[in-house]
Structures are given as structure tokens and as C-alpha cells.
Amino acid sequence: MKTFKIFCMALLAVLSLSACNNDDDPLPRGDGKPVITTQDVPTSALFGDSLTFTVNCKDEGGIALSTLKAYLYFDDEVVGQTTLRTKTEGDYTAKVYVPFLKEIPDGTAKLKLVLQNIDFTTTEQDFDINVSRPKYAYINFVSGDKTYQMTPDASNPYLFSTTVESATNLLSGYFSAPAQGTSGNVITFGEGTDGCTQGVTTPLSFVSTTIGKIKVTFNTLTYEYGPVLDPDAPPTEITIDKNNLYYVGGLIQGMKYKFTDSAIDGADWYYDPDFFTKNSDGSFTFNAVTGMYTIAASYDYNCFRIWAMNGANPASLNDDGTGAVWIIGACTFNKPAFLPFYQNNINWWTGVQYDVCMAQVKNKVYQVTMTVDKQLYHDPTTINFKFFGQAGWGTEFKGSGSDHCITSTSDVFKVGTGSDGHDDGNIYVPSDVTLTSGDTWVLTLDLTKGVAHGVLSAVKK
């Protein structure tokens, strides 16, 4: 046995020596030497350009290449980058986007190229790029299906204006600047999460103090646009009195209004807190989103009924969740009060004189405020209403299995599913819940995740 072990050890030693002397094995690799040779790198670019460059990439140490990375710096901040796989040596062409940013002056950017081989050895080259804001000959204002060409101010190349004919004092639209040069891009400016933002086409809202010819302006450097709401402006007068029971026109979120009839300022007048907040000076601040509305005055009940409009017609719900949401229901719920209609035994009637238009307080977010024993009866077993997409039968929200569907986060106001003893989509209050006279409830319907994923919430004020 001992002789056999000695033989095995000797055999392993011979095999090991043979392997070390195999001439077919490669020599140990070094770190290599990546090299970048400039072919075509521009020295200037416009904001909004795609900066195109061509360079030659190789490794003088014979090591295979891996990647070529390009970084664009404004000061010390990376504002653009791209990566190319460099499997073979040779010429490579790439693009880096030069962003169009707010209030960034002309200056010098830095293009940094980093070439790396498979052993992680790198080489770098920096290039100074003179960047400047384009001075457009024109830009466009897009409002609905119409496009208006805007021209620059003679003393400010970044300030553009045009005139729009409008039958109301409200406009919406976005701006579009044409591509500049062979590598330029069209730049759009619309409503973003933090005001006017480039790269989006969501319409901005414009407010004019006049109707007819409205001057629209936009500054491509500061992103300021107009006309917009002036918070310090005096209240705008709305003509409503016993001879003028209807106002149909634009109302602006956050703007103050005053009615010609001083009786409307009285404590016994119901003005609907979802749409208006009453101020100490007798004016009213409009709470809903900017748009067209009808205000209908009833001197029999000292109240307004308010609903959103789409042109000459009552607004309806759009597929994207904008537009209007209406409430139709039993006679124990209504605005300005359930009681007058309850006495007349009006139950699930339809039309703008009966159905309640919710206030769209934010984009795709709707609200209705109810005080128990004023707009809502105190007996929970009588509460029964539903959300619709128009002032009448048609699109309606269900509690399950529908392309217009809602769920509730509230333990007080729930959504029937059709299999729980309540009609599918109807709002009910469980019989063991107490509705206290004088309590005010704010119901919110959030459609920001789509009309098929609406969420109802309720808060007692």
C-alpha cells in the first residue's frame, strides 16, 4: 500500500510539470492601454441638441475593449450620458442629449469620454463644448386642434407672443419650439408637477381679464407664461339677480368673485362650499378647477346650483377621468338641501335641476360636502345614491366588474357590490352607523388612477 501511494504522488508531480511547460497556454495578461483618438467632436451645441461625436477606440496593450462611456457635465453635474459596447477596435459614433433647462445661461459644458477594456483599465478625454440657448425665429402655441405661431419680442429673443380669439376669458394649451440644426429636437412646454415643464404636452391654463382677443406670452428662458391669475386683482363681478338667474361662463380656481345682488352675501343664502369659499369682504373664492360653469340661482330657496359645462352643454366624464362626475340618488340626499325635494317626493329624477355635479377640486379629483339633516338625512337606512358620468342615465360607477369602478376607504360611506345586499355601485351607510345632525362630511372621489380604479374617501369636518 505504501509503494502504491508513492507511485501516485510521483505521477501527479510529472503531470503538473507537464502542464506548466505546455507551450499552447497563453502568457499572463497585462492591464492593457486603451487609447481614444478624436475623429469628430463638435465644439459647440444648442440646448435641446443631440451632441453627435465620432472617435477611434483601440487598446495598444492587446487587451479586448469593453465600453465607451460619454458624460455631459454642466458645471460639476452630469446632465446627460450614453454607453456603447466596444467589442472591436475601430471608429464609434454616439449621441449625448444636451438638455433644455430652465434659466440656464449660455456657457461651457464638458464632454467626458471614458474608454474601458475588459481588465477594467480606463483612459479619459475631456472636451469643452460651448452651449447656448436657441434663439427661435418662432414657436407655436397649441390650443385644442388649433396652432398659433408666436413671434419673438424685438428687445428680448426669448419672449414670444401671439393673439388668440376666444369667446371666454379662459384658454388652455402648450408651447412647442421647432428643432434647430441637423441634430436638434422639438421641445414642448406644458403643465408638469411643478408648474411649466419642458418635455410635456399637458395643457397649461390661461386666464384673461377680457374676452375676445387675448394676448398669450411665453419666455423660453424663464418659462413664464401669461395671461395668468393675479391674486391681488379685485373681485370679478358676476351678474346674478332676480332678472338674471343664470350665469354661464368661465370661472377660475383661486379667483375672487362678487355677485351684483347683495342679498347673495346674506347668511341665509346657500352658495355651495365645494365650489365657493365666502370671504369677509363679501366676495367668494372659487375652489373648483378652472373651466366653464353654469351658476343657477333659486330665489325660492336662496341658493345656487352649480355645474360644469362643456361648451353649451353640461359636462360629462371623459375616459381619462377629467370632465364631470354627477350624483343621482334617493330623495334623502341633495343639494342645496334634501328637504325641499323630499317634500315634493322627487326620487332618482335626472337632469341638471336635480342631479348634483361634484366639484373637481384637483385634476381628476372630485368632492361633495354634506351636512347631516341639511343635504343628507340622518337615518342611515335611507342613504342611497350613485356616481354617474353625466346628468342622467348612462355611464355609472359600479362596485365591481366594470370599466367604471370604485372602492371605498370609509367605514361610514360604502360602495355596494351587488352581492352584499346593496345595489352594485350604490353608496350606502351601514345601519349600525350613527349620523349626527349637524355633522358635516366631505366625500372625495379620486380618479387619478383611472376610471376603473376610483377611490372614495370620507372625512368628517
N, C-alpha and C positions, 0 to 999 in steps of 0.2 A: 504493500500500500504506500509506504514511504517513497519507494522508487517511482511509482506512478505519479505522485504529487510533484516530484522534482521534474519529471518529464513534461508535465502540463505547464509548469512555470517557465521552463525553457522555451516551449513552443510559443507561449504568449509574448515573451521577450522578442523572439525572432519576428513575429507578425507585427509587433509595434515598431520595430526598427525599419521593417519594410515599408510600412505606411508612411513613416517620416521621410523616407527617401524617394517617394513617388513623385516623379517629375511632372505628372499631369495635374497636380494640385496648384491652384493659383497662389501667387505671392500675397502676403498680408496687405490689405488695402490701406491707403493713406487717407487724409482728410479731404484731399482734392483742392481745387482752386477755381470756384465759379467766377465767370467773367461776364459783365454786361457791356456791350458795345452799342452806343447810340446809333440808331438809323434815322428815326424821325420823331422828335419830341417837340411839340409846339412850345412857343414861349409866351403865348397869351391865349385867353379864353374869356367867354362871356358867362355870367351867371345863367344857368339853365342849359349850358352846352354839355355835350358828351365829349370829354377830352380824349382824343384818339392819339395813340403813340405806337411806334414800332421800334423794337430793339433786337439785337442779336444776343443769344444766350449760349454759352458753352462752358465747359469745365476743363481747364488746362492740366488738371491732375488726373484726368481719365475717369473720374467718378461720374456715374449717371446723375443727371439733373432730376429735381423733384418738382418745384413750383417756382413761379414768378408772381410775386405779390406787389400790387401798386396801392399806395395810400396817398390820399389828398388831404393836406392839412390847411386849415385856416388858423393862423397863429399856432397854438400847440394842440389844437383839437382836430381829430380825424373826422372829416365830413363826407368822405367817400372812399371806397376801396373795391378792389376786384382781385381775383386769384385765377391764374392759368396753370394748368398742368403742363410741365415741360419734359415730356418723355424722351424727346430727342433734341439734340443741339440744332440751332438754326434761328431764323427770324420769327418773332412773335409780335402780333398786333393786338392791342386791347383798348378798352374804353373805361374811363372813370367819369362818373357824372359829377358835374360842377353844380352844387345845389343853388337854387334861387331862394335866398333867405331874406327875412325882413330886416330893414335898417342896417344892412351890411354895406359899408362903403367900398369903393374901388380900392384895390391893394394888391399885395403879392401873396400868392399861395405857394405851397411847397408840394411837389410831387416826389414821393419817395418810392424807389423800386428796390425790392429785396429778392435776390435770386438765391435759391437753396438747392443743395444736392441731397442725395439720399443718405449721406452721412451727417446731415444737419449743418454742414458748413455753409455759411452765407456770405454774400457780398451785397453792398448797398450803394445806390447812387441817388443824389438829390438834384432836383431841377426846380428853379424858380419860375413860377407861372404868373404873369400879370393878369389879374382877373378884374372885370369891370361889369357894371350893370348895363344891360342893353338899353339903348335909347330908341324906343319903338317909334316908327312913323305913325302907328295907330294900334289900338287894342279894341276888343269887342266887348259889348255888354249883351249878354244873352238873357232874355226875359221871356219865359214860355217858349213859343215857337218863333219868336222874333229876335233878330240880331241887329244891334245898333253899333255903328262904327264910332269910336271915341278918338278924338284928336288931342295931341299934347298942347299944354299951355305954352305960350310964346316965351315966358320967362322961367318956366320950370319943366324940363323934359320928362319928369316922372309923373306930372299931374295931368290926368286926362278927363275929358268931359264929353257929354252928349246930351241931347234933349229928347225926352220920351213923352209921347202923348198918352195921357191916362184919364179915364173917366172917374177915378177915385184918387185919394191922396196916398194910396199905398201901392208899392211896387215890390217885386221880388226878382232876383236874378243873380247871375255870377259873371265874373270877368274872365276873358280869355285873351292871352297875349300870343301872337304868332311866333313860330320857330324862327330863330335868327341864325344865318350861316348854314353851312353844309352839315354840321353836327348838332344843330340846335334842337330844342324840344318845345312843343306848345306848353305854355304854363297857364294853369287855371287858378282862380282865386274864388273861394266860396266860404260858406259858413262851416267852421270847424268847432272843435270842443272848446277852443279858447279864442273866439272871435274869428276874424277873417284869416284864412289859412290858404297857402298855395297847395296845389295838387288835388283839390276837391271841387265838385260842381254843385254841392248843396246850395240852394239859393240863399242869398242874403236878403234881409228885409230893409226896405227903404220907406221913409216917412216924409211926406211933404206937407207944408202948411197951406199949399194951394192945390187946386185941381186943374188939369189941362196940360200945359207944357211944364214938365218937371225936368230940372237940370240934374243929371246924375254925374257924380265925380268919383275918381279913384286915383290913388297915389301908389305907383308900383314900388316906391321905396319904403314908405311908412305903412302901407296897406290901409290907410284911412279912406273911408268912402262916405258918400252922402247922396241925398239928404237923410239924416237920422234924427231920432227923437232928441229934443232939447229938454233935459229935466227941469230947467229953470223957466221954461216958457209958461206964460199964463194959461189958465184952463181954456180949452176949446169949447165953444158954446154949441150945444145940441138943441135944436128947436123941437120941443115936445110940449104941447099944451092940449086943451080940450078941443081945439080946432085942428091940431096936428098930432094924431095919436100914434103915428108910426115914424120911426127914423130908420132909414136903410142906408148904410154907408160903412166906411172904414172906421175901425176902432183899433187903437194902438196900445199894446201892452206897456204898462207903466206910465201912460199919458194921463193927464188930468182933464176932466170934462166938467162942464157946468150946464145945467138944464135951464131953459128960458123960463119955465114955470117954477117959481119959488116954493110952491106947495110941495114939490117933489123933495125938497130938503127936510120936510117935516118928519117927526119921529114915527108917524103912523103910516109912512109910505114904505112899501117893501121894494127894495132895489136889487135883491139877489147878491149875497156876499161872495158867491163864486165868481161873478163877473165884475163886481164893483166893490171897492172899499171907500166908505164915506170919510171925508176929511173934515177937520174942524172949521175950515173956511167955507163949507157948503159945497165944495167940489167933490168929484168922485174919481178915484184912480182905477183904471181898467186893468183887470187881473188876467184875463184870458190872452191867448196868443194873438198877435196882430192879424187882422183879417177883416172880411166883410161880415156884417151882422145886421139883424133886424131887432130894434127895440120897440115893443108894442106896449103902449100904456093903457091901463084899465082904470078909469076914474071911479068905476063902481066898486072896485076892491082896493083902490090906492096901491097899485103895484105895476111892475114891469114883467113882461115875459120876454126873454131874450133867446135868440137862436142864431147859429152860424149860417152864413149864406155861401153859395157857390154861384156867382153871377146873380141872376134874377131868381134863383131857386133856393129853397132850404138845402143846406149842405148835407151830404151823406158820407158814409165811411168809405175811405179808399182802401185798396188791398194792402197798402203799406202801413196802415194804422193811423194815417192822418185823416183830416176831414171833420167828421162829427159823429158822436155817439148819442143816441136818444134813449129815453126811458119811457116805456109804456107799462101800465100796471093797474092794479086794483084801486078802488076809489079811496083807500086809506093812505095813499101816498100821492102827493102832487105838489107843484109849486105854482103860485106863491103860498098856497095853503090847501090842504086836502079838504077842509071843511066846506067851503062853498060848493065844490064839485061833488062832495059826498052828499050834501043835502039834495043836490039835483040827481043823485044816483047815477053819475057818469062812471062807468066801469070798463076799462080797457078800450076806451074810444081812441081814435087815432087822428092825427093832424097836428099842426103847429099850435093850435089853440088848446090842445090837451096834453100832448107829449112834452116831456122835459128834455131840453137839449143840455147835455153836460158841458161844462166849461173846460175847454182844452187849455190847461194852465201851463203845460210844457209840451214839447213836441211828442205826440202820441200818448200823452198822459192826461186823463180826464177826471173831473172832480164834480161831486154834488154834495151840498151841505143841507142837512135836515135837522130841524128841532122837533123833538117829540111833542105831540099834540098841537103842532103848527103845520109842518109839512109831512109829518109821519104820525099815524095813530099809535097809541100806547099799547094796544093789545097785540102781542106778537103773533097770535094765530091768524091775524088779518093781513099781515105783511106779505105782499105777493106782487113783485114787479120784475121786469126783464130789460136787458140792454139790447138795443136794435141798431142797425146801420142806417136807418132813415126814419123819417117821421111817418111811420105807417108800417104795414106788414111787408116782409121781405127778408133781408139779411138779419139774422138774430143769433145771439151768442148762446151756445149750449154749454152744459156742464161736462160733456164727454163726447168723444167720437165725432167731432165736427171740424170743418175748416175755420170756424169762428168759435173758439172755445176759451172758457175762463175757469180758473180755480180761485179759491178764497183763502186768505191767511187769517181771517177773522173767525172768532168763536161766536160772534153775535149775528153777523150777516153772512149767510152761507149760500152756496150755489147748489141747486138741485141737480141730480144726475139722471132722474127718471126711474131709477131703481131703488131710491131711498125714500119713497113716499112723497116726493116733491117733483113737480114737472121739470123736465130737462132744461137747465139754464135759468130757471126762475130763482130770484133772490127771496130767501125766507129767513125768518128769525125763529130759532127753536122755542118751543112752548114753555120751557123752563127758564127762559131768559126774561129778566125784568127790564122793560123800557120805562125809564123815569121821566115823567112830564117835565119839560124844560131842558132836558139834556140835549146837547147838540152833537150830532155825529157827522163826520166828514168821510165820505166814501171816495176812494180813488181807484180808477181802472187804468192799469198800466199796460199799454200795448207795445212797448218798446222792443219786446222780443217776438213780435208778430201777432197777428190777429188770431192765430191758432194757439197762442200761448199767453193769453191775457191773465193778469193777476189782479184780483180785487182785494183791497185792504180797507179797514175801517178804524178810525180813531175818534174817541170821544173827547171833545174840547172841554 
